[in-house]
Amino acid sequence: QVQLVESGGGLVQAGGSLRLSCAASGSIFRFNVMGWYRQAPGKQRDLVAVITNGGRTTYADSVEGRFTLSRDNAKNTVYLQMNSLKPEDTAVYYCHARQGYYDKDYWGEGTLVTVSS
């Protein structure tokens, strides 16, 4: 059973920073892709950033240059460093992992990020 446990959300003022962590149960080498999505109230869940097994990252245009996604294979954890936060970044952030071989997707329970103006 795959578990993804997020941490690091909270309340921050505009311009501030937060770092989200997503710890997986077991090796993250199992996953072709890991990353973060977010869902604001009344909106759909959107991609924030993803990283492949080879370390290639992709970012949403809205966070490019402000957010950095990284992975620590030894700790089975991915991190999302969020800088220069804006009120529009307010959302529940979900960790995601995909096992392409088994065509399976896994989600964490989400962590709330609130950015005040």
Buried (B, 14 or more C-beta within 10 A) or exposed (E): EBEBBBBBBEEBEEEBEBBBBBBBEEEBEBBBBBBBBBBEEEEEBEBBBBBBBEEEBBBBEEBEEBBBBBBEEEEBBBBBBBBEBBEEBBBBBBBBBBBEEEEEEBBBEBBEBBBEE
